[in-house]
Amino acid sequence: MPALKLIALAGLISIVAAQQWGPVCEGNPTNEIRGCDKYGCGNFGAPRKGSKETHHGVDVICSDGSQVLAPFDGFITKVNIYIHGRQYEGVEIRGERFCVKLLPVRIAVHIKAGRVRKGAVIGRMLNMQQEFPGIISHLHVENCDHTDPTPNLRPVPPLPLPQLKWAAVCQNNPSNAIRRCDIYGCGYYGAPRKNGKGRHVGVDVKCHDGATVFAPFSGQLSGPIRPFHNGNAIDDGIKIEGGGFCVKLLCIKPDTYRGYVRKGQRIGKMLPMQQVFPGIISHIHVENCDRSDPTFHLTNGQQDQQDQQGQGT
């Protein structure tokens, strides 16, 4: 399930990135938009002074003389732009899905027509201060269909990622250090069992008897889980399911077997393992419900089976 979520997320990121334009002005990598000054405001739809019209574009801050860059792959189709009946030096670029006008721009001679690549220098910002002293110098960026270009100009927002790194599950073990080998066996995933019956299908996270136990991720509780089915002193546990994960925490005494918990929230305490297995490295048995390896999520990839095996020899 976590893998499927990552694949879906990667696809979504690709879709969003495909809509994202590059910077249009040297020195403004995030396409920061002009605020308000004595001449007006730079956001799309801002009222224009002395007119019933509203702003049909977005003003991206750009110092006079700065290099102007192509926001996407396309073809230059015009080098003089008419807006509200007035001609400006500028450029129109048409791409596969976009068409935009940039002004005031003095186009570089060698690219007055033809194909341009995203990020290529297409010209220089003209001297806006000469005509509008005190204005926040800017490039006027206007979609050919007068729609709002702001979403394409903004950097891709960070998308919420799945909970990859789980929280510590035991008090005083912030890195979820895994049990080494002792007289009873080893705590890493896949370790052979001493009775010869199969291999370890979980991970043993070191935890002192009586220590507080925490939820590794946010989710719904259910239980009880009885790993030994004999009622001994550590025959208890709980299941947590949420955020694409499902895990069993065994050999703990839950505070409750029902309800929703947040990542890092107290959910119980470690049971007296020394009472049942004297001399063992006391631990919480952490087992994915599908019996896959939980090591990466517990340790963020910092510990692997070989590490644990080596520690026990």
C-alpha positions in Angstrom: 0.0 0.0 0.0 2.7 2.6 0.8 4.4 1.8 -2.5 1.1 2.4 -4.4 0.7 5.7 -2.6 4.2 6.8 -3.6 3.5 5.9 -7.2 0.2 7.9 -7.2 2.0 10.8 -5.5 4.8 10.8 -8.1 2.2 10.9 -10.9 0.4 13.9 -9.3 3.7 15.7 -8.9 4.4 15.1 -12.6 1.1 16.6 -13.6 1.5 19.7 -11.4 5.1 20.2 -12.6 4.0 20.0 -16.2 1.7 23.0 -15.6 4.6 25.0 -13.9 6.4 27.7 -15.9 10.0 28.6 -15.3 11.2 32.0 -14.0 10.5 34.9 -16.5 13.1 37.3 -15.1 16.7 37.1 -14.0 17.0 37.5 -10.3 13.4 36.5 -9.5 13.5 32.6 -9.4 10.0 32.4 -7.8 8.2 34.8 -10.2 7.4 37.1 -7.2 4.5 39.3 -8.1 4.6 43.1 -7.8 2.6 44.5 -4.8 0.9 47.8 -4.8 2.6 51.2 -5.5 1.3 54.6 -6.5 0.5 53.4 -10.0 -1.6 50.4 -8.9 -1.2 46.7 -8.0 0.3 43.8 -9.9 -2.1 41.0 -9.1 -4.5 39.6 -11.7 -7.9 41.4 -11.7 -6.5 44.5 -9.8 -8.5 47.7 -10.7 -6.8 50.1 -13.0 -6.7 53.8 -12.0 -9.0 56.0 -14.0 -10.6 53.0 -15.8 -13.4 50.5 -15.4 -11.0 47.8 -16.7 -9.3 45.4 -14.4 -5.8 44.0 -14.8 -5.8 41.2 -17.4 -2.3 40.0 -16.5 0.2 39.6 -13.7 3.2 41.9 -13.0 6.3 39.8 -12.2 9.0 41.9 -10.5 11.9 42.5 -12.8 14.7 45.1 -12.5 15.3 47.3 -15.5 17.8 45.8 -17.8 17.4 42.2 -16.5 17.4 39.3 -18.8 14.0 38.0 -19.7 13.5 34.2 -19.9 11.1 32.0 -21.8 8.6 30.5 -19.3 8.0 27.4 -21.4 8.9 25.7 -24.7 7.3 27.4 -27.6 7.5 29.6 -30.7 7.8 33.4 -30.8 4.8 34.5 -32.8 4.8 38.3 -32.2 7.4 40.9 -31.2 5.2 43.9 -30.8 2.3 43.6 -28.5 -1.0 45.7 -28.5 -2.7 46.0 -25.2 -5.7 48.4 -24.8 -5.0 49.8 -28.2 -1.4 50.7 -27.4 1.7 49.1 -28.9 4.5 47.9 -26.7 7.8 46.2 -27.3 7.3 42.7 -26.1 6.9 39.1 -27.2 4.2 36.6 -27.7 5.1 32.9 -27.1 2.9 30.0 -28.1 3.5 26.6 -26.8 1.7 23.2 -26.9 -0.7 24.3 -24.2 0.1 27.9 -23.4 0.1 31.3 -25.1 1.5 34.3 -23.2 2.5 37.9 -23.8 5.5 39.4 -22.0 6.2 43.1 -22.0 8.1 45.5 -22.0 10.9 43.4 -23.5 13.5 44.2 -26.0 13.8 40.9 -27.9 17.3 39.6 -28.6 18.0 39.9 -32.4 18.9 36.3 -32.9 15.5 35.0 -31.7 13.0 37.4 -33.1 11.3 34.4 -34.6 11.4 30.7 -34.2 11.5 28.2 -31.4 12.6 28.9 -27.8 13.2 26.5 -24.9 12.0 27.0 -21.4 14.6 29.1 -19.5 16.3 30.5 -22.6 17.2 34.2 -22.6 14.8 35.9 -25.1 15.7 39.6 -24.4 16.0 42.3 -21.7 13.6 44.2 -19.5 13.2 47.8 -20.8 13.7 50.9 -18.6 10.3 51.2 -16.8 11.6 53.8 -14.3 12.1 56.2 -17.2 8.4 56.2 -18.0 7.0 55.5 -14.5 9.4 56.9 -11.9 9.0 55.1 -8.6 7.0 52.1 -9.9 8.0 48.6 -9.0 9.7 47.6 -12.2 8.0 44.5 -13.6 7.2 42.3 -16.6 3.6 42.3 -17.5 2.6 38.6 -18.1 -0.7 38.1 -19.9 -2.3 35.0 -21.2 -3.5 35.3 -24.7 -7.0 34.3 -23.6 -7.0 36.8 -20.7 -7.2 34.0 -18.1 -5.2 34.2 -14.9 -1.5 33.1 -15.3 -0.8 33.2 -11.5 -1.1 29.4 -10.9 1.5 28.7 -13.7 3.9 31.3 -12.4 3.9 30.2 -8.8 6.4 27.6 -7.7 5.0 24.1 -7.3 3.7 23.9 -3.7 5.1 21.1 -1.6 2.6 18.3 -1.7 1.8 16.4 1.5 4.0 13.3 1.6 2.9 10.0 3.2 4.2 9.3 6.6 7.5 7.7 5.6 9.4 7.9 8.8 7.6 6.5 11.8 7.8 8.0 15.2 9.7 6.3 18.1 7.6 3.5 19.5 9.3 3.3 22.9 10.4 5.8 25.5 14.2 6.3 25.5 14.7 4.7 22.1 14.3 7.7 19.7 15.9 6.0 16.7 13.8 2.7 17.1 17.1 0.8 17.6 16.5 -2.9 16.9 17.3 -5.7 19.3 20.6 -7.4 18.7 21.1 -11.1 19.0 20.8 -12.7 22.5 20.4 -16.2 23.9 16.8 -16.3 22.5 17.6 -15.2 18.9 17.9 -11.9 16.9 15.5 -9.0 16.4 16.0 -8.1 12.8 13.4 -9.0 10.1 13.9 -12.4 8.6 16.1 -13.7 11.4 15.9 -17.5 11.8 14.0 -18.8 14.8 15.8 -21.1 17.1 13.1 -23.8 17.0 13.7 -24.0 13.2 10.2 -23.1 12.4 10.4 -20.3 9.9 11.8 -16.8 10.1 11.1 -13.6 12.0 8.2 -11.8 10.3 8.6 -8.6 12.3 11.2 -6.3 13.9 12.0 -6.2 17.6 12.4 -2.6 18.8 14.4 -2.4 22.1 12.2 -1.3 25.0 12.7 -1.5 28.7 10.0 -3.3 30.7 7.5 -0.7 31.9 8.5 2.0 29.4 5.9 4.1 27.7 4.9 3.0 24.2 3.9 5.5 21.4 2.0 5.3 18.2 4.4 5.1 15.2 1.9 6.9 12.9 -1.6 8.3 13.1 -4.4 5.7 12.8 -7.2 3.7 14.2 -6.7 1.2 17.1 -8.1 -2.3 17.3 -7.4 -5.3 19.5 -6.5 -7.0 21.7 -3.9 -9.0 19.8 -2.7 -12.2 21.7 0.6 -13.3 20.2 1.1 -16.3 22.5 -2.5 -17.4 23.1 -1.6 -18.6 26.6 -2.3 -15.6 28.8 1.3 -15.1 30.0 2.6 -11.8 31.3 3.4 -10.4 27.8 0.4 -11.9 25.9 -1.1 -8.7 24.7 -0.8 -6.1 21.9 -2.7 -3.9 19.5 -3.2 -3.1 15.8 -2.9 0.4 14.3 -4.1 1.1 10.8 -3.9 4.5 9.0 -2.1 6.5 6.4 -1.6 3.4 4.2 0.0 1.5 7.0 -1.2 -1.4 9.2 1.0 -2.7 12.0 0.8 -4.8 15.2 2.7 -3.8 18.3 3.0 -6.9 20.6 4.1 -7.5 24.2 2.6 -4.1 25.3 -0.3 -3.2 27.5 -2.4 -0.8 25.6 -4.2 2.1 27.4 -7.2 1.3 25.2 -8.0 -1.0 22.3 -10.3 1.4 20.4 -10.2 4.9 19.1 -8.0 7.2 16.9 -4.4 8.1 17.9 -2.0 10.6 16.5 1.6 9.9 15.5 3.8 10.0 18.7 0.8 9.8 21.1 1.1 7.5 24.1 -0.8 4.3 23.6 0.4 2.1 26.5 3.4 0.6 28.2 5.9 -2.3 27.7 4.9 -5.5 29.5 7.4 -7.4 31.8 9.3 -9.4 29.2 12.1 -10.4 31.6 9.5 -12.2 33.7 8.8 -14.6 30.7 12.2 -14.6 29.0 14.9 -13.9 31.6 18.0 -12.3 30.1 16.4 -11.4 26.8 16.8 -7.9 25.4 13.4 -6.6 26.2 11.6 -5.3 23.1 8.3 -4.5 21.3 7.6 -6.9 18.5 6.6 -4.7 15.5 4.9 -6.6 12.7 3.3 -5.3 9.5 -0.2 -6.7 9.0 0.9 -8.0 5.6 4.1 -9.4 7.1 6.3 -7.2 4.9 9.5 -5.7 6.4 8.9 -2.5 8.6 12.6 -1.8 9.1 12.8 1.2 6.7 9.9 3.0 8.2 11.1 2.4 11.7 14.7 3.5 11.2 14.5 5.6 8.0 16.8 3.2 6.3 19.6 3.7 8.9 19.6 0.1 10.0 19.3 -3.0 8.0 19.3 -6.7 8.6 23.1 -7.0 8.0 23.8 -4.4 10.6 21.7 -6.2 13.2 23.1 -9.6 12.3 26.7 -8.1 12.6 25.9 -6.6 15.9 25.0 -10.0 17.3 28.2 -11.8 16.3 
